[in-house]
Amino acid sequence: MVDTPGSSTFRLLVGLGNPGREYHDTRHNVGFMVIDQLAARSGLQLRPERAWHAEVGRSGDVFLCKPLTYMNRSGESVRPLSSFYKIPPHEVLVVLDDMALPLGKLRFRPSGSAGGHNGLQSIIEHFRTPVIARLRVGIGDKTQPGDAIGHVLGKFSSEEAPLLKDTLARAVEAVQCAQTSGLPAAMNAYN
């Protein structure tokens, strides 16, 4: 369930990624993957919304969003959507990839810097605050020095597939825990 009426902590759940088939199963699209699974579990269908340059689904007062602006411009999608529905920054949760974390590791944070992630940086800049909750999903460290772009735009290996599946399931559970029990409880349970 995406939300529990009257008790949801976050009203806008954003998964970061890049649109297009060529990026579909890449490490950089883990945020999209989590949102897709949340939508599937809730029986929601995400639909393209031209006004927001995003795929959006809604359950009660909770929105799921996959910006279609490409990663580096995610804030151009998320900020107008949140403004229109009067969703303040502290009711936004961003799900994104993190190559500094091993595959399988999750890390919630209530705020902070972008940590080198351009999609999160764009959102922070458009909201004009670093107080945006985020769930970082580990995608594993780059294998070759200086090959960060190749790593994040690369696909998961067949050996990583079972761990990826488990990681996505845990990330969905973590978001649901944050929704029903609050961010501190989710941080204690999943960090």
TILUMTOR-304360 format. One record per atom (N, C-alpha, C, CB): residue in three letters; x, y, z. Coordinates in steps of 0.05 Angstrom, whole numbers, plus 5000, padded with zeros to 4 digits. Glycine has a CB too. Layout:
BEGIN
alaXYZ
...
This chain:
BEGIN
met501749765000
met500050005000
met501850255000
met498150005024
val501250434983
val502750684981
val502250865005
val502150834955
asp499750875013
asp499151055035
asp497050935053
asp498251335025
thr497051035078
thr494850975097
thr493451235102
thr496050845123
pro490851255095
pro489451505098
pro489951645125
pro486551465094
gly490751895124
gly491152045148
gly493752005162
gly489051985166
ser495451815153
ser497951765168
ser500451765151
ser497751515183
ser500151825126
ser502551825108
ser504452045116
ser501651855079
thr506951975117
thr509052165123
thr509752325098
thr511552025134
phe509952195075
phe510752325050
phe508452315031
phe513152175038
arg507952545018
arg505852564998
arg506852544970
arg504352825002
leu509452574966
leu510652554939
leu513052364940
leu511352834928
leu512752134927
leu514951934926
leu516151954898
leu513951644933
val518652024896
val519952074870
val522151874866
val521152364869
gly522151734844
gly524351554836
gly525951684814
gly523251284827
leu528551694817
leu530251824797
leu531251614777
leu532551964810
gly531451714752
gly532451544730
gly532451704705
gly530851284727
asn533051564683
asn533051684656
asn530951544640
asn535751664643
pro529351694624
pro527351574607
pro528651444582
pro525251784598
gly527251264570
gly528251134545
gly529150854549
gly530451294534
arg528650694528
arg529350404529
arg532350354535
arg528650274503
glu534050524524
glu536950474528
glu537750504557
glu538450674511
tyr536150624574
tyr536850664602
tyr535250484620
tyr536550944610
his533350334609
his531250194625
his532450034648
his529750014607
asp534349854643
asp535349684664
asp538049764675
asp535449394654
thr538750014673
thr541350104682
thr541350164712
thr542250354666
arg543750164723
arg544050214752
arg542950484760
arg547050194760
his543250684742
his542250954748
his539250964750
his543251144726
asn537850764741
asn534850764741
asn533650604764
asn533850654715
val535250554785
val534150404808
val531850554820
val536350364829
gly531950824821
gly529650974832
gly527150924816
gly530251274832
phe527250914790
phe524950854773
phe523950574780
phe525650864743
met525750384784
met525050104789
met523450084815
met527549924791
val524350234836
val522950224862
val520150344859
val524550384883
ile519850564845
ile517250694841
ile515450504825
ile517450964826
asp516450374804
asp514850184789
asp513849954806
asp516550064766
gln515549854825
gln514649644842
gln512549744863
gln516949514857
leu512949984873
leu510950104891
leu508250124877
leu511850374901
ala508350224852
ala505850254836
ala504549974832
ala506450384809
ala506149784825
ala505049514820
ala503749394845
ala507249324809
arg505149424867
arg504049314893
arg501449454901
arg506049344915
ser501149714893
ser498849864900
ser496649864879
ser499550154906
gly497149724856
gly495249714835
gly494949984820
gly492549634845
leu497050144821
leu496950404808
leu498250384781
leu498350624825
gln497250544762
gln498450574736
gln499650854734
gln496450504713
leu502150864728
leu503451124723
leu502751214695
leu506551114728
arg502051464692
arg501251574666
arg503051814660
arg498251644665
pro503751844635
pro505252084627
pro503552334632
pro506152074598
glu504752534645
glu503452784651
glu505253004638
glu503052834681
arg504353104615
arg505953304601
arg506553554618
arg504553384575
ala504553634634
ala504953874650
ala507353854669
ala502453934666
trp507953614678
trp510053574697
trp512553444685
trp509053404721
his512353374660
his514553224647
his515352984663
his517053414643
ala513252824670
ala513652594688
ala511452384683
ala513652684717
glu512052144693
glu509951944696
glu509051964724
glu510951654689
val506351984728
val505252034755
val502951844760
val504252324757
gly502851754785
gly500651594795
gly499751714821
gly501351294797
arg497251664828
arg496151784853
arg494451584868
arg494552044847
ser494851574894
ser493151414912
ser492451594935
ser494651154921
gly489951684935
gly489151874956
gly490752134953
gly489551754984
asp492152204975
asp493752454973
asp496652394969
asp493352614999
val497352154961
val500152074956
val500652044926
val500851814972
phe502752164917
phe503452154889
phe506052004885
phe503852444877
leu506151844864
leu508651714855
leu509451854830
leu508151404849
cys512151904827
cys513052064805
cys515751954794
cys513452354813
lys515851934768
lys518351874754
lys518852104734
lys518251594739
pro520652284741
pro521252514722
pro522252404695
pro523252704735
leu521252524674
leu522152454647
leu523952664634
leu519652404629
thr525252824651
thr526853044642
thr529852964639
thr526653274662
tyr530452714644
tyr533252614647
tyr534252694674
tyr535052724624
met536052534684
met536952544711
met537752824720
met539252354715
asn539452954705
asn540653204713
asn538653434715
asn542853284694
arg536253394705
arg534253614706
arg531753524721
arg533453694677
ser532053334739
ser529753224754
ser528153444769
ser530653024774
gly529453634780
gly528053854794
gly526154004778
gly530054044806
glu526554024751
glu524754164733
glu522054024732
glu526054184705
ser521953774738
ser519453624739
ser518253614767
ser519953334729
val519853554787
val518953504814
val517853764827
val521153384831
arg519253984824
arg518454224838
arg515754334828
arg520654444833
pro515254354802
pro512554454794
pro510354264803
pro512554484764
leu510754004802
leu508753814811
leu508153864841
leu509653524806
ser510253884857
ser509753924886
ser508454194891
ser512453904901
ser509154394876
ser507954664880
ser504954654873
ser509354874862
phe504354534851
phe501554524843
phe499754384864
phe501254374816
tyr500754174875
tyr499154024895
tyr499754114924
tyr499653724893
lys501354324927
lys501954444953
lys503254234972
lys499354554966
ile505254094961
ile506753904976
ile509454034984
ile507253634959
pro509754085010
pro512254205019
pro514654015017
pro511954315048
pro517054125017
pro519453955014
pro519653725034
pro521854125016
his518753785059
his519053575080
his517053345075
his518653695107
glu515253365056
glu513453145049
glu514253005023
glu510553245047
val516753045014
val517752924990
val519852724998
val518953134971
leu519752484986
leu521852274990
leu522852204962
leu520652025005
val525552234959
val526852174934
val528351904936
val528852394926
val527851724917
val529251464916
val531251484893
val527251224912
leu533851424900
leu535951454880
leu538051244883
leu537151734881
asp539751214862
asp541951034863
asp544351164877
asp542750944834
asp546050994889
asp548551084902
asp550750884897
asp548051134932
met552750964881
met554950774875
met556950764897
met556250854849
ala556750934918
ala558450914941
ala557550694961
ala558651184956
leu555150594956
leu554050384973
leu554150114958
leu551150444983
pro554749904971
pro554749644958
pro551849564949
pro555849424976
leu551649414928
leu549049314919
leu547749174943
leu549249134894
gly545249244948
gly543849114970
gly543549294995
gly545248864978
lys545249494997
lys545149675020
lys543249905015
lys548049795026
leu541649975035
leu539850205034
leu540650405055
leu536850115039
arg540150665049
arg540850875068
arg538851105066
arg543650965065
phe537151135086
phe535451365088
phe536951605100
phe532851305106
arg536351845092
arg537252085104
arg535052295103
arg539852195090
pro534652455124
pro532552655123
pro533252905107
pro531852735152
ser535852945103
ser536853185089
ser539853155083
ser536253445105
gly541053355072
gly543853355067
gly544653435039
gly545053085073
ser547153405033
ser548053475006
ser547253264986
ser551153515006
ala547753334961
ala547053144940
ala549052914938
ala546953284913
gly551352944950
gly553352734950
gly554352664922
gly552252494964
gly554352864904
gly555352814877
gly553252704858
gly557552624878
his550752674867
his548652564850
his547252804837
his546552394867
asn547452824810
asn546353054796
asn543353074796
asn547353044767
gly541952844797
gly539052854799
gly538052974825
gly537852574795
leu539252884847
leu538652994873
leu539453284875
leu539952824896
gln541753354863
gln542653634863
gln540653814850
gln545353654850
ser539553724827
ser537553874813
ser535053924830
ser536753734787
ile534253724845
ile531853744862
ile532453944885
ile531053474874
ile534753914897
ile535554094919
ile535554384909
ile538354014931
glu536754424885
glu536854704874
glu534054814868
glu538554704849
his532354654857
his529654754851
his527954804876
his528254554832
phe528354644897
phe526854694921
phe528154904939
phe526654434937
arg530754964933
arg532355154948
arg532655074977
arg531055434946
thr532854814981
thr533354705008
thr534554425006
thr530754705025
pro536354355024
pro537354085025
pro535653905042
pro540254085035
val533454015054
val531753865071
val529753715054
val530354045092
ile530753515040
ile529153335023
ile529953055032
ile529653384992
ala528052895042
ala528752625050
ala529452455026
ala526352495065
arg531252275030
arg532152095008
arg532751815018
arg534552214994
leu532251634999
leu532951355004
leu535051284982
leu530451155003
arg537451254991
arg539651174972
arg539650874970
arg542351284982
val539750774946
val539850484941
val542550414929
val537450394922
gly544050254943
gly546750184933
gly546650034907
gly548150014954
ile548450124888
ile548649984862
ile551449874859
ile548050184840
gly553149884879
gly555849774877
gly557749984867
gly555849534860
asp560249954874
asp562250144866
asp563150084837
asp564650124885
lys564050294824
lys565150264797
lys567450074797
lys565950544785
thr567749924775
thr569849724774
thr572549834764
thr568949504756
gln572450044748
gln574950164737
gln575150454746
gln574950144706
pro577550534755
pro577850814763
pro577051004740
pro580750874772
gly575551214747
gly574751404728
gly572451324710
gly577051474711
asp571251094714
asp569150994697
asp566351024710
asp569650704689
ala565951234725
ala563451274739
ala561051274720
ala563451524756
ile561251424698
ile559051444679
ile558351174667
ile559651644657
gly560451034659
gly560050764648
gly558750574668
gly562650644638
his559550614693
his558350434714
his555450494719
his559950484741
val554750744723
val551950804729
val550050764705
val551651094739
leu551150794681
leu549450744658
leu549650454648
leu550350934635
gly551150294662
gly551350014656
gly549049854668
gly554049894665
lys548749614657
lys546549434667
lys547649254689
lys545349264644
phe545949154705
phe546648954726
phe547348694712
phe544448924747
ser549348554723
ser550148294712
ser548048084720
ser552948214722
ser548147854706
ser546347634713
ser546947534741
ser546647404692
glu549447544749
glu550147464777
glu548947644798
glu553247454780
glu548547904790
glu547448094809
glu544448094810
glu548348374802
ala543147954791
ala540247964788
ala538747874813
ala539347784765
pro539547654826
pro538047574851
pro538247784873
pro539047304861
leu540747904877
leu541048104897
leu539548354890
leu544048164901
leu539448424865
leu537948664856
leu534948624863
leu538248714826
lys533948384856
lys531148334862
lys530548364892
lys530348044853
asp532248254909
asp531848274938
asp532148564947
asp533948104953
thr534048714935
thr534448994942
thr532049164936
thr536949104928
leu530849114912
leu528549274904
leu526149204923
leu527749214875
ala525848954930
ala523648884949
ala524049014976
ala523548574952
arg526549014986
arg527149145011
arg526749445010
arg530049085020
ala527449564987
ala527049854984
ala524149924984
ala528349954957
val522449764972
val519549804972
val518549785001
val518049604954
glu519349575015
glu518549545043
glu519549785060
glu519749285055
ala521949885054
ala523050105069
ala521350365065
ala525950165061
val520550415040
val518850645034
val516150615048
val518450685003
gln515050375047
gln512450325061
gln512750365091
gln511450045055
cys514950285102
cys515450325131
cys515650625137
cys518050175140
ala517050775120
ala517251065124
ala514551195123
ala519151185104
gln512851085105
gln510151195102
gln508351145126
gln508751085077
thr508550915137
thr506750835159
thr507850895187
thr506050545157
ser510550875190
ser511750895217
ser513551145220
ser513350655223
gly514051285198
gly515651515199
gly518551465192
gly515551635227
leu519951675184
leu522751645175
leu524651545196
leu523751915165
pro524551635221
pro526351525241
pro526151225245
pro525951665268
ala523651125245
ala523250835247
ala524350685223
ala520250765251
ala523950795199
ala525050675175
ala528050685175
ala523950815150
met529250895184
met532150915186
met533250705205
met533051205195
asn531950665228
asn532850455247
asn532650175235
asn531250475273
ala530550135220
ala530049865209
ala531649795184
ala527149835203
tyr532249995168
tyr533449935142
tyr536250045137
tyr531650035121
asn537150235152
asn539850345147
asn541950145157
asn540250615162
